[in-house]
Amino acid sequence: MLGTYWLSYQYVLRPRQLNDHEASRRDLHASCLQILSLLAPYLRGS
């Protein structure tokens, strides 16, 4: 769910940056880090 709606959430926060490619790149990078940080505890060994 987070991966599906993260960019929509970013658009709601900053709608004027829709065509700003640098802002989109930063948002995509932030969303990847967020999802990986949520998955990290489950990817570690015992």
C-alpha distance matrix in Angstrom:
0.0 3.8 5.4 5.1 6.3 8.3 11.3 11.4 11.5 14.2 16.0 16.3 17.8 20.2 20.8 24.1 22.8 21.2 24.1 24.6 23.8 24.3 21.9 19.2 20.1 19.8 16.4 15.1 17.0 15.6 12.0 13.2 15.1 12.4 10.2 13.6 14.8 12.2 13.0 16.7 18.0 17.1 18.8 22.1 25.0 26.9
3.8 0.0 3.8 5.4 5.5 5.6 9.2 10.1 9.5 11.7 14.1 14.6 15.4 17.8 18.9 22.1 20.5 19.3 22.2 22.2 21.4 21.5 19.0 16.6 17.3 16.6 13.2 12.2 13.8 12.0 8.5 10.2 11.7 8.9 7.3 11.0 12.0 9.9 11.4 14.8 16.5 16.2 17.7 20.8 24.0 26.1
5.4 3.8 0.0 3.8 5.8 5.6 8.1 9.9 10.5 11.8 14.0 15.4 16.4 18.0 18.8 21.6 19.6 18.1 20.5 20.6 19.2 19.6 17.6 14.8 15.0 15.0 12.0 10.0 11.9 11.2 7.4 8.2 10.8 9.1 6.9 10.3 12.3 10.9 11.6 14.9 17.2 16.7 17.3 20.7 23.9 26.4
5.1 5.4 3.8 0.0 3.8 6.0 7.5 8.1 9.7 11.7 12.8 14.1 15.9 17.5 17.6 20.6 19.1 17.0 19.5 20.4 19.4 20.4 18.2 15.1 16.2 16.7 13.3 11.7 14.3 13.8 10.1 11.5 14.3 12.5 10.7 14.0 16.0 14.4 15.1 18.5 20.7 19.8 20.7 24.2 27.2 29.7
6.3 5.5 5.8 3.8 0.0 3.8 5.7 5.2 6.1 8.7 9.9 10.6 12.4 14.4 14.6 18.0 16.8 15.1 18.1 18.9 18.6 19.4 16.7 14.1 15.8 15.8 12.1 11.5 14.3 13.1 9.8 12.3 14.6 12.4 11.6 15.3 16.6 15.1 16.6 19.8 21.8 21.6 22.7 25.9 29.2 31.5
8.3 5.6 5.6 6.0 3.8 0.0 3.8 5.4 5.1 6.3 8.7 10.0 10.7 12.5 13.5 16.5 14.9 13.8 16.7 16.8 16.3 16.6 13.8 11.5 12.9 12.3 8.6 8.5 11.0 9.4 6.4 9.5 11.5 9.4 9.5 13.1 14.1 13.4 15.3 18.0 20.3 20.6 21.5 24.5 28.0 30.3
11.3 9.2 8.1 7.5 5.7 3.8 0.0 3.8 5.3 4.9 6.2 8.7 9.8 10.5 10.9 13.6 11.7 10.2 13.0 13.4 13.0 13.8 11.2 8.5 10.6 10.7 7.1 7.2 10.5 9.8 7.6 10.6 13.0 11.9 12.2 15.4 16.8 16.6 18.3 20.8 23.4 23.7 24.2 27.2 30.7 33.3
11.4 10.1 9.9 8.1 5.2 5.4 3.8 0.0 3.8 5.4 5.0 6.3 8.7 9.9 9.6 12.9 12.1 10.3 13.7 14.8 15.2 16.4 13.4 11.1 13.9 14.0 10.4 10.9 14.3 13.2 11.0 14.1 16.4 14.6 14.9 18.4 19.5 18.7 20.6 23.4 25.7 25.9 26.8 29.8 33.3 35.7
11.5 9.5 10.5 9.7 6.1 5.1 5.3 3.8 0.0 3.8 5.4 5.1 6.4 8.8 9.7 13.2 12.5 11.9 15.5 15.8 16.6 17.0 13.6 12.1 14.6 13.7 10.0 11.5 14.1 12.1 10.3 13.9 15.3 13.1 14.1 17.6 18.0 17.3 19.7 22.3 24.3 25.0 26.1 28.9 32.4 34.6
14.2 11.7 11.8 11.7 8.7 6.3 4.9 5.4 3.8 0.0 3.8 5.4 5.1 6.2 7.9 10.7 9.4 9.3 12.7 12.5 13.3 13.4 9.9 8.9 11.5 10.4 7.0 9.3 11.8 10.1 9.3 13.0 14.3 12.8 14.4 17.5 18.0 18.0 20.5 22.6 25.0 25.9 26.7 29.3 32.9 35.3
16.0 14.1 14.0 12.8 9.9 8.7 6.2 5.0 5.4 3.8 0.0 3.8 5.4 5.2 4.8 8.1 7.6 6.7 10.5 11.2 12.7 13.7 10.3 9.2 12.6 12.4 9.3 11.3 14.4 13.3 12.4 15.9 17.6 16.4 17.6 20.8 21.5 21.4 23.7 26.0 28.4 29.1 29.8 32.6 36.2 38.7
16.3 14.6 15.4 14.1 10.6 10.0 8.7 6.3 5.1 5.4 3.8 0.0 3.8 5.6 5.6 9.3 10.1 9.8 13.6 14.4 16.3 17.0 13.5 12.8 16.1 15.3 12.2 14.4 17.2 15.5 14.5 18.2 19.5 17.6 19.0 22.4 22.7 22.2 24.8 27.2 29.2 30.0 31.1 33.8 37.4 39.6
17.8 15.4 16.4 15.9 12.4 10.7 9.8 8.7 6.4 5.1 5.4 3.8 0.0 3.8 6.3 9.2 9.5 10.6 14.2 14.0 15.9 15.8 12.1 12.4 15.3 13.7 11.0 14.0 16.1 13.9 13.8 17.6 18.2 16.5 18.5 21.6 21.5 21.4 24.3 26.3 28.3 29.6 30.7 33.0 36.7 38.8
20.2 17.8 18.0 17.5 14.4 12.5 10.5 9.9 8.8 6.2 5.2 5.6 3.8 0.0 3.8 5.6 5.8 7.7 11.0 10.6 13.1 13.2 9.6 10.4 13.7 12.5 10.5 13.6 15.8 14.3 14.8 18.3 19.2 18.1 20.2 23.1 23.2 23.6 26.3 28.1 30.5 31.8 32.4 34.8 38.5 40.9
20.8 18.9 18.8 17.6 14.6 13.5 10.9 9.6 9.7 7.9 4.8 5.6 6.3 3.8 0.0 3.8 5.4 5.8 9.2 10.2 13.0 14.1 10.9 11.0 14.7 14.5 12.4 14.9 17.7 16.8 16.7 20.0 21.5 20.5 22.1 25.1 25.7 25.9 28.3 30.4 32.8 33.8 34.4 37.0 40.7 43.1
24.1 22.1 21.6 20.6 18.0 16.5 13.6 12.9 13.2 10.7 8.1 9.3 9.2 5.6 3.8 0.0 3.8 5.5 7.7 8.3 11.7 12.8 10.2 11.2 14.8 14.7 13.5 16.2 18.7 18.2 18.7 21.8 23.2 22.7 24.5 27.2 27.8 28.4 30.8 32.6 35.2 36.3 36.6 39.2 42.9 45.5
22.8 20.5 19.6 19.1 16.8 14.9 11.7 12.1 12.5 9.4 7.6 10.1 9.5 5.8 5.4 3.8 0.0 3.8 5.6 5.1 8.2 9.1 6.5 7.6 11.0 11.2 10.4 13.0 15.3 15.2 16.0 18.8 20.2 20.2 22.0 24.4 25.2 26.2 28.3 29.9 32.8 33.9 33.9 36.4 40.1 42.8
21.2 19.3 18.1 17.0 15.1 13.8 10.2 10.3 11.9 9.3 6.7 9.8 10.6 7.7 5.8 5.5 3.8 0.0 3.8 5.7 7.9 10.1 8.1 7.2 10.9 12.1 10.7 12.4 15.4 15.7 15.7 18.3 20.4 20.3 21.5 24.1 25.4 26.0 27.8 29.7 32.7 33.3 33.4 36.1 39.7 42.6
24.1 22.2 20.5 19.5 18.1 16.7 13.0 13.7 15.5 12.7 10.5 13.6 14.2 11.0 9.2 7.7 5.6 3.8 0.0 3.8 5.9 8.9 8.4 7.8 10.9 12.8 12.4 13.6 16.3 17.4 17.7 19.8 22.0 22.5 23.6 25.8 27.4 28.3 29.8 31.6 34.8 35.4 35.0 37.8 41.3 44.3
24.6 22.2 20.6 20.4 18.9 16.8 13.4 14.8 15.8 12.5 11.2 14.4 14.0 10.6 10.2 8.3 5.1 5.7 3.8 0.0 3.8 5.6 5.4 6.3 8.7 10.1 10.7 12.3 14.3 15.5 16.5 18.5 20.2 21.1 22.6 24.5 25.8 27.2 28.8 30.2 33.4 34.3 33.8 36.3 39.9 42.9
23.8 21.4 19.2 19.4 18.6 16.3 13.0 15.2 16.6 13.3 12.7 16.3 15.9 13.1 13.0 11.7 8.2 7.9 5.9 3.8 0.0 3.8 5.5 5.0 6.1 8.6 9.8 10.4 12.1 14.1 15.1 16.4 18.3 19.7 21.0 22.4 24.2 25.7 26.9 28.2 31.6 32.4 31.5 34.0 37.5 40.7
24.3 21.5 19.6 20.4 19.4 16.6 13.8 16.4 17.0 13.4 13.7 17.0 15.8 13.2 14.1 12.8 9.1 10.1 8.9 5.6 3.8 0.0 3.8 5.4 5.0 6.3 8.7 9.9 10.6 12.3 14.2 15.4 16.6 18.3 20.1 21.2 22.5 24.5 25.9 26.7 30.1 31.3 30.4 32.6 36.1 39.2
21.9 19.0 17.6 18.2 16.7 13.8 11.2 13.4 13.6 9.9 10.3 13.5 12.1 9.6 10.9 10.2 6.5 8.1 8.4 5.4 5.5 3.8 0.0 3.8 5.4 5.1 6.1 8.6 9.8 10.5 12.2 14.2 15.3 16.3 18.3 19.9 20.9 22.6 24.4 25.5 28.6 29.9 29.4 31.7 35.3 38.2
19.2 16.6 14.8 15.1 14.1 11.5 8.5 11.1 12.1 8.9 9.2 12.8 12.4 10.4 11.0 11.2 7.6 7.2 7.8 6.3 5.0 5.4 3.8 0.0 3.8 5.4 5.0 6.1 8.5 9.8 10.4 12.3 14.2 15.1 16.4 18.3 19.8 21.1 22.6 24.0 27.3 28.1 27.6 30.2 33.7 36.8
20.1 17.3 15.0 16.2 15.8 12.9 10.6 13.9 14.6 11.5 12.6 16.1 15.3 13.7 14.7 14.8 11.0 10.9 10.9 8.7 6.1 5.0 5.4 3.8 0.0 3.8 5.5 5.1 6.1 8.6 9.9 10.6 12.4 14.2 15.5 16.6 18.3 20.1 21.2 22.2 25.7 26.6 25.7 28.0 31.5 34.7
19.8 16.6 15.0 16.7 15.8 12.3 10.7 14.0 13.7 10.4 12.4 15.3 13.7 12.5 14.5 14.7 11.2 12.1 12.8 10.1 8.6 6.3 5.1 5.4 3.8 0.0 3.8 5.5 5.1 6.1 8.6 9.9 10.6 12.2 14.3 15.4 16.4 18.4 20.0 20.7 24.0 25.4 24.7 26.8 30.4 33.4
16.4 13.2 12.0 13.3 12.1 8.6 7.1 10.4 10.0 7.0 9.3 12.2 11.0 10.5 12.4 13.5 10.4 10.7 12.4 10.7 9.8 8.7 6.1 5.0 5.5 3.8 0.0 3.8 5.4 5.0 6.1 8.6 9.9 10.4 12.3 14.2 15.2 16.5 18.4 19.7 22.8 23.9 23.7 26.1 29.8 32.6
15.1 12.2 10.0 11.7 11.5 8.5 7.2 10.9 11.5 9.3 11.3 14.4 14.0 13.6 14.9 16.2 13.0 12.4 13.6 12.3 10.4 9.9 8.6 6.1 5.1 5.5 3.8 0.0 3.8 5.4 5.1 6.2 8.7 9.8 10.6 12.3 14.2 15.5 16.6 18.1 21.4 22.1 21.5 24.2 27.7 30.8
17.0 13.8 11.9 14.3 14.3 11.0 10.5 14.3 14.1 11.8 14.4 17.2 16.1 15.8 17.7 18.7 15.3 15.4 16.3 14.3 12.1 10.6 9.8 8.5 6.1 5.1 5.4 3.8 0.0 3.8 5.4 5.2 6.3 8.6 10.1 10.7 12.3 14.4 15.5 16.2 19.7 20.8 19.9 22.1 25.7 28.7
15.6 12.0 11.2 13.8 13.1 9.4 9.8 13.2 12.1 10.1 13.3 15.5 13.9 14.3 16.8 18.2 15.2 15.7 17.4 15.5 14.1 12.3 10.5 9.8 8.6 6.1 5.0 5.4 3.8 0.0 3.8 5.5 5.1 6.1 8.7 9.9 10.5 12.4 14.3 15.1 18.2 19.7 19.4 21.5 25.2 28.0
12.0 8.5 7.4 10.1 9.8 6.4 7.6 11.0 10.3 9.3 12.4 14.5 13.8 14.8 16.7 18.7 16.0 15.7 17.7 16.5 15.1 14.2 12.2 10.4 9.9 8.6 6.1 5.1 5.4 3.8 0.0 3.8 5.4 5.0 6.2 8.5 9.8 10.7 12.4 14.1 17.1 18.0 18.0 20.6 24.2 27.0
13.2 10.2 8.2 11.5 12.3 9.5 10.6 14.1 13.9 13.0 15.9 18.2 17.6 18.3 20.0 21.8 18.8 18.3 19.8 18.5 16.4 15.4 14.2 12.3 10.6 9.9 8.6 6.2 5.2 5.5 3.8 0.0 3.8 5.4 5.3 6.1 8.5 10.0 10.6 11.9 15.4 16.0 15.4 18.0 21.5 24.5
15.1 11.7 10.8 14.3 14.6 11.5 13.0 16.4 15.3 14.3 17.6 19.5 18.2 19.2 21.5 23.2 20.2 20.4 22.0 20.2 18.3 16.6 15.3 14.2 12.4 10.6 9.9 8.7 6.3 5.1 5.4 3.8 0.0 3.8 5.5 5.1 6.0 8.6 9.9 10.2 13.5 15.0 14.4 16.4 20.1 22.9
12.4 8.9 9.1 12.5 12.4 9.4 11.9 14.6 13.1 12.8 16.4 17.6 16.5 18.1 20.5 22.7 20.2 20.3 22.5 21.1 19.7 18.3 16.3 15.1 14.2 12.2 10.4 9.8 8.6 6.1 5.0 5.4 3.8 0.0 3.8 5.5 5.2 6.3 8.8 10.0 12.6 14.1 14.6 16.7 20.4 22.8
10.2 7.3 6.9 10.7 11.6 9.5 12.2 14.9 14.1 14.4 17.6 19.0 18.5 20.2 22.1 24.5 22.0 21.5 23.6 22.6 21.0 20.1 18.3 16.4 15.5 14.3 12.3 10.6 10.1 8.7 6.2 5.3 5.5 3.8 0.0 3.8 5.4 5.2 6.3 8.6 11.4 11.9 12.3 15.1 18.6 21.2
13.6 11.0 10.3 14.0 15.3 13.1 15.4 18.4 17.6 17.5 20.8 22.4 21.6 23.1 25.1 27.2 24.4 24.1 25.8 24.5 22.4 21.2 19.9 18.3 16.6 15.4 14.2 12.3 10.7 9.9 8.5 6.1 5.1 5.5 3.8 0.0 3.8 5.4 5.0 5.8 9.3 10.1 9.6 12.1 15.7 18.5
14.8 12.0 12.3 16.0 16.6 14.1 16.8 19.5 18.0 18.0 21.5 22.7 21.5 23.2 25.7 27.8 25.2 25.4 27.4 25.8 24.2 22.5 20.9 19.8 18.3 16.4 15.2 14.2 12.3 10.5 9.8 8.5 6.0 5.2 5.4 3.8 0.0 3.8 5.5 5.2 7.8 9.9 10.2 11.8 15.5 17.8
12.2 9.9 10.9 14.4 15.1 13.4 16.6 18.7 17.3 18.0 21.4 22.2 21.4 23.6 25.9 28.4 26.2 26.0 28.3 27.2 25.7 24.5 22.6 21.1 20.1 18.4 16.5 15.5 14.4 12.4 10.7 10.0 8.6 6.3 5.2 5.4 3.8 0.0 3.8 5.7 7.1 8.3 9.9 12.0 15.5 17.5
13.0 11.4 11.6 15.1 16.6 15.3 18.3 20.6 19.7 20.5 23.7 24.8 24.3 26.3 28.3 30.8 28.3 27.8 29.8 28.8 26.9 25.9 24.4 22.6 21.2 20.0 18.4 16.6 15.5 14.3 12.4 10.6 9.9 8.8 6.3 5.0 5.5 3.8 0.0 3.8 5.7 5.6 6.5 9.4 12.7 15.1
16.7 14.8 14.9 18.5 19.8 18.0 20.8 23.4 22.3 22.6 26.0 27.2 26.3 28.1 30.4 32.6 29.9 29.7 31.6 30.2 28.2 26.7 25.5 24.0 22.2 20.7 19.7 18.1 16.2 15.1 14.1 11.9 10.2 10.0 8.6 5.8 5.2 5.7 3.8 0.0 3.8 5.4 5.2 6.7 10.4 12.9
18.0 16.5 17.2 20.7 21.8 20.3 23.4 25.7 24.3 25.0 28.4 29.2 28.3 30.5 32.8 35.2 32.8 32.7 34.8 33.4 31.6 30.1 28.6 27.3 25.7 24.0 22.8 21.4 19.7 18.2 17.1 15.4 13.5 12.6 11.4 9.3 7.8 7.1 5.7 3.8 0.0 3.8 5.6 5.8 9.0 10.5
17.1 16.2 16.7 19.8 21.6 20.6 23.7 25.9 25.0 25.9 29.1 30.0 29.6 31.8 33.8 36.3 33.9 33.3 35.4 34.3 32.4 31.3 29.9 28.1 26.6 25.4 23.9 22.1 20.8 19.7 18.0 16.0 15.0 14.1 11.9 10.1 9.9 8.3 5.6 5.4 3.8 0.0 3.8 5.7 8.2 9.9
18.8 17.7 17.3 20.7 22.7 21.5 24.2 26.8 26.1 26.7 29.8 31.1 30.7 32.4 34.4 36.6 33.9 33.4 35.0 33.8 31.5 30.4 29.4 27.6 25.7 24.7 23.7 21.5 19.9 19.4 18.0 15.4 14.4 14.6 12.3 9.6 10.2 9.9 6.5 5.2 5.6 3.8 0.0 3.8 6.6 9.6
22.1 20.8 20.7 24.2 25.9 24.5 27.2 29.8 28.9 29.3 32.6 33.8 33.0 34.8 37.0 39.2 36.4 36.1 37.8 36.3 34.0 32.6 31.7 30.2 28.0 26.8 26.1 24.2 22.1 21.5 20.6 18.0 16.4 16.7 15.1 12.1 11.8 12.0 9.4 6.7 5.8 5.7 3.8 0.0 3.7 6.7
25.0 24.0 23.9 27.2 29.2 28.0 30.7 33.3 32.4 32.9 36.2 37.4 36.7 38.5 40.7 42.9 40.1 39.7 41.3 39.9 37.5 36.1 35.3 33.7 31.5 30.4 29.8 27.7 25.7 25.2 24.2 21.5 20.1 20.4 18.6 15.7 15.5 15.5 12.7 10.4 9.0 8.2 6.6 3.7 0.0 3.8
26.9 26.1 26.4 29.7 31.5 30.3 33.3 35.7 34.6 35.3 38.7 39.6 38.8 40.9 43.1 45.5 42.8 42.6 44.3 42.9 40.7 39.2 38.2 36.8 34.7 33.4 32.6 30.8 28.7 28.0 27.0 24.5 22.9 22.8 21.2 18.5 17.8 17.5 15.1 12.9 10.5 9.9 9.6 6.7 3.8 0.0
